[in-house]
Amino acid sequence: MYIHLLSMNQTKLLQQRNEIMKKLEGKVAVITGGSTGIGLATAKRFTSEGAHVYITGRRQSELDESVKEIGDNAIGVQGDVSNLADLDRLYDTIKQQKDQIDILFANAGVAELSPLGQITEAHFDKTFDINVKGTLFTVQKALPLMPDGASIVVNASVASFKGLPAFGVYAATKAALRSFARSWSVDLKDRKIRVNVISPGMVITPIWNGLGNDQQIDEMKSQFAGITPLGRPGTPDEIAKAVEFLASNDSSYVTGIELSVDGGWAQI
């Protein structure tokens, strides 16, 4: 009887421990473009769930402030994802310190608008270099550090679903990322590495500052809110919650998908 009661108590304690165990406990995560917006919100959420997070950003001072804001278990590594030497330095740092990447959120990107007829080579090259080339090599260079069963989440956009004025080059880069995820899901299936895409709708982050002057930005915000069923922009943390789902074991049977977190905008 005593042994039986002891066994029952041990089982109960184990169940309680599992219930309070954080979803990403002990995981090592990398978030590119992690110093602002969705990347920063995701870093905060990951660390709150027990992950050790590396974030990247192009501006050192902004990166340092973000690391302080995130708190414990966050390290900033300055770099531009379109610069392959910067990516090598990032992964060399992680190899020396942790030697593993369990979660990769390829989030870094730029959004600059230009209508057909006014697109310059510089605009095209910058947008594709950061959004497409940068994402490709962010993922490819991380693979040697990723164990079987790891998770990759790529940040795209519902802009790739719709025809929006002046969004042509940006939307094309995000469509390319969706295509990458389909191929990578197959490329990595033998390693059980899951690859999924998160596609935000209108979310107010610092990236909006590059979309025009104050009046133009206000007009776009009003327009998008008006055609979004939920009638408002999303928040970075609402996107971060969805990224956390795709990064964690909660989505253990999910790969190759595109999850739209857009207030219903692209669904109607």
C-alpha positions as CSV (number, residue, x, y, z in Angstrom):
1,M,0.0,0.0,0.0
2,Y,2.8,2.4,0.9
3,I,4.7,1.7,-2.3
4,H,1.4,2.2,-4.3
5,L,0.7,5.6,-2.6
6,L,4.3,6.6,-3.2
7,S,4.0,5.7,-6.9
8,M,0.8,7.7,-7.1
9,N,2.4,10.8,-5.5
10,Q,5.4,10.6,-7.8
11,T,3.1,10.4,-10.8
12,K,1.1,13.4,-9.6
13,L,4.2,15.4,-9.0
14,L,5.5,14.5,-12.5
15,Q,2.2,15.6,-14.0
16,Q,2.3,18.9,-12.2
17,R,5.9,19.5,-13.3
18,N,5.0,18.8,-16.9
19,E,2.1,21.2,-16.6
20,I,4.2,24.1,-15.5
21,M,7.2,23.3,-17.7
22,K,7.7,26.1,-20.3
23,K,7.1,25.2,-23.9
24,L,10.6,26.2,-25.2
25,E,12.5,25.2,-22.1
26,G,16.2,24.7,-22.9
27,K,15.8,25.4,-26.6
28,V,18.2,27.7,-28.5
29,A,16.4,30.0,-30.9
30,V,17.7,32.5,-33.6
31,I,15.6,35.4,-34.7
32,T,16.9,37.6,-37.5
33,G,15.6,41.1,-37.5
34,G,15.0,40.7,-33.8
35,S,15.6,44.2,-32.6
36,T,12.2,45.7,-33.5
37,G,8.6,44.9,-34.3
38,I,7.6,41.2,-34.8
39,G,11.1,39.9,-34.2
40,L,11.4,41.7,-30.9
41,A,8.0,40.6,-29.7
42,T,8.8,37.0,-30.7
43,A,12.1,37.1,-28.8
44,K,10.3,38.3,-25.7
45,R,7.8,35.5,-26.0
46,F,10.4,32.8,-26.7
47,T,12.5,33.8,-23.6
48,S,9.3,33.9,-21.5
49,E,8.8,30.3,-22.5
50,G,12.4,29.3,-21.5
51,A,14.3,29.6,-24.7
52,H,17.8,31.1,-25.1
53,V,17.5,33.6,-27.9
54,Y,20.0,35.1,-30.3
55,I,18.7,38.1,-32.2
56,T,20.3,40.0,-35.1
57,G,19.9,43.6,-36.3
58,R,21.8,46.0,-38.5
59,R,22.1,48.8,-36.0
60,Q,24.3,48.0,-32.9
61,S,22.8,50.6,-30.6
62,E,19.2,49.5,-31.4
63,L,20.2,45.9,-30.9
64,D,21.8,46.6,-27.5
65,E,18.7,48.3,-26.3
66,S,16.5,45.4,-27.5
67,V,18.7,42.9,-25.6
68,K,18.2,44.9,-22.5
69,E,14.5,45.0,-23.1
70,I,14.2,41.3,-23.6
71,G,16.2,40.6,-20.5
72,D,17.9,37.3,-19.5
73,N,18.7,34.6,-22.0
74,A,19.1,37.1,-25.0
75,I,22.2,37.8,-27.0
76,G,22.5,40.3,-29.8
77,V,24.8,39.7,-32.8
78,Q,25.0,42.7,-35.2
79,G,24.7,41.8,-38.8
80,D,22.9,42.2,-42.2
81,V,21.3,39.0,-43.5
82,S,22.2,39.9,-47.1
83,N,25.9,39.9,-46.1
84,L,27.0,36.2,-46.0
85,A,30.0,37.1,-43.9
86,D,27.7,38.5,-41.2
87,L,25.7,35.2,-41.3
88,D,28.9,33.2,-40.9
89,R,29.9,35.3,-37.9
90,L,26.5,34.8,-36.3
91,Y,26.6,31.0,-36.6
92,D,30.2,30.9,-35.6
93,T,29.2,32.7,-32.4
94,I,26.4,30.3,-31.7
95,K,28.6,27.2,-32.5
96,Q,31.1,28.4,-29.9
97,Q,28.5,29.2,-27.2
98,K,25.7,26.7,-27.7
99,D,26.6,24.5,-30.7
100,Q,22.9,24.0,-31.6
101,I,19.9,25.8,-33.0
102,D,16.5,24.3,-32.2
103,I,14.4,27.1,-33.6
104,L,15.1,29.5,-36.5
105,F,12.8,32.4,-37.2
106,A,13.9,33.9,-40.5
107,N,12.2,37.3,-39.9
108,A,14.5,40.0,-41.3
109,G,13.1,41.9,-44.2
110,V,12.5,45.3,-45.8
111,A,9.4,46.9,-47.3
112,E,9.9,49.8,-49.7
113,L,7.2,50.6,-52.2
114,S,7.6,51.5,-55.9
115,P,4.9,51.3,-58.6
116,L,5.6,49.7,-62.0
117,G,7.2,52.3,-64.2
118,Q,9.2,53.7,-61.4
119,I,11.0,50.6,-60.1
120,T,14.8,51.0,-60.1
121,E,17.5,48.4,-60.2
122,A,18.6,49.6,-56.7
123,H,15.1,49.0,-55.3
124,F,14.9,45.6,-56.8
125,D,18.3,44.5,-55.7
126,K,18.0,45.7,-52.2
127,T,14.6,44.1,-51.7
128,F,15.5,40.7,-53.2
129,D,19.0,40.7,-51.5
130,I,17.5,41.1,-48.0
131,N,14.2,39.3,-48.3
132,V,15.0,36.4,-50.6
133,K,18.8,35.9,-50.7
134,G,19.1,36.8,-47.0
135,T,16.4,34.3,-46.0
136,L,17.8,31.6,-48.2
137,F,21.3,31.8,-46.7
138,T,20.0,32.4,-43.2
139,V,18.3,29.0,-43.4
140,Q,21.0,27.1,-45.4
141,K,23.9,28.3,-43.2
142,A,22.0,27.3,-40.0
143,L,21.4,23.7,-41.0
144,P,24.7,22.2,-39.8
145,L,23.7,23.4,-36.3
146,M,20.2,22.2,-36.4
147,P,19.4,18.8,-34.9
148,D,16.8,16.5,-36.3
149,G,13.3,17.6,-35.3
150,A,14.2,21.3,-35.3
151,S,11.7,24.0,-36.5
152,I,12.1,26.7,-39.1
153,V,9.6,29.6,-39.4
154,V,9.8,32.0,-42.3
155,N,8.2,35.4,-42.2
156,A,6.3,36.2,-45.4
157,S,3.2,38.4,-45.9
158,V,-0.4,38.3,-47.0
159,A,0.7,41.0,-49.5
160,S,1.7,38.1,-51.8
161,F,-1.9,37.0,-52.0
162,K,-3.3,40.4,-53.2
163,G,-2.6,42.8,-56.0
164,L,-1.6,46.0,-54.2
165,P,-0.4,49.2,-55.9
166,A,3.3,49.7,-55.6
167,F,3.8,46.5,-53.7
168,G,5.0,44.5,-56.7
169,V,8.6,43.8,-55.8
170,Y,8.0,43.4,-52.1
171,A,5.1,41.0,-52.8
172,A,7.2,39.0,-55.2
173,T,9.9,38.4,-52.5
174,K,7.3,37.2,-50.1
175,A,5.8,34.8,-52.7
176,A,9.3,33.4,-53.2
177,L,9.6,32.7,-49.5
178,R,6.3,30.7,-49.6
179,S,7.8,28.7,-52.5
180,F,11.0,28.1,-50.6
181,A,9.1,26.6,-47.6
182,R,7.4,24.1,-49.8
183,S,10.6,22.9,-51.3
184,W,12.5,23.0,-48.0
185,S,9.8,20.9,-46.2
186,V,10.6,18.2,-48.7
187,D,14.4,18.7,-48.7
188,L,14.4,18.4,-44.9
189,K,11.8,15.7,-44.3
190,D,14.3,12.9,-43.6
191,R,15.7,15.0,-40.8
192,K,12.1,15.7,-39.4
193,I,12.9,19.5,-39.6
194,R,9.6,21.3,-39.9
195,V,9.4,24.4,-42.2
196,N,6.4,26.7,-42.0
197,V,5.5,30.2,-43.1
198,I,3.8,32.9,-41.0
199,S,2.1,35.6,-43.1
200,P,1.1,38.7,-41.2
201,G,-1.5,41.2,-42.4
202,M,-1.4,44.8,-41.3
203,V,0.8,45.0,-38.2
204,I,2.1,48.4,-37.1
205,T,5.9,48.1,-36.7
206,P,8.8,50.5,-37.5
207,I,8.9,49.0,-41.1
208,W,5.9,51.2,-41.9
209,N,8.1,54.3,-41.6
210,G,9.7,53.5,-44.9
211,L,6.4,53.2,-46.8
212,G,5.8,56.9,-47.4
213,N,5.2,60.2,-45.6
214,D,2.9,60.5,-42.5
215,Q,-0.2,61.3,-44.6
216,Q,0.4,58.4,-47.0
217,I,1.0,56.0,-44.1
218,D,-2.2,57.1,-42.3
219,E,-4.2,56.6,-45.5
220,M,-2.8,53.1,-45.9
221,K,-3.6,52.2,-42.3
222,S,-7.1,53.5,-42.7
223,Q,-7.6,51.6,-46.0
224,F,-6.3,48.3,-44.7
225,A,-8.3,48.6,-41.5
226,G,-11.4,49.2,-43.6
227,I,-11.0,46.0,-45.6
228,T,-10.0,43.8,-42.6
229,P,-12.9,41.8,-41.1
230,L,-11.6,42.4,-37.6
231,G,-11.4,46.1,-38.4
232,R,-8.0,46.9,-36.9
233,P,-4.3,46.3,-37.3
234,G,-2.7,43.4,-35.6
235,T,-0.1,43.7,-32.9
236,P,3.5,42.3,-33.0
237,D,2.7,40.1,-30.0
238,E,-0.3,38.6,-31.9
239,I,2.1,37.5,-34.6
240,A,4.6,36.3,-32.1
241,K,2.0,34.0,-30.5
242,A,1.5,32.3,-33.9
243,V,5.2,32.0,-34.4
244,E,5.6,30.4,-31.0
245,F,2.9,27.8,-32.0
246,L,4.8,26.9,-35.2
247,A,8.2,26.8,-33.3
248,S,7.0,24.6,-30.5
249,N,5.8,21.0,-30.1
250,D,2.3,22.3,-30.2
251,S,2.6,22.1,-34.0
252,S,4.5,18.8,-34.1
253,Y,2.4,17.5,-36.9
254,V,2.5,20.7,-39.0
255,T,4.9,21.4,-41.8
256,G,4.9,23.2,-45.1
257,I,2.0,25.4,-44.3
258,E,1.4,29.1,-44.6
259,L,-0.4,30.5,-41.5
260,S,-2.1,33.8,-42.2
261,V,-2.4,36.1,-39.2
262,D,-4.2,38.9,-40.8
263,G,-7.5,39.6,-39.1
264,G,-9.2,37.9,-42.1
265,W,-8.0,40.4,-44.7
266,A,-6.7,38.0,-47.3
267,Q,-9.3,35.3,-46.6
268,I,-12.3,37.1,-48.1
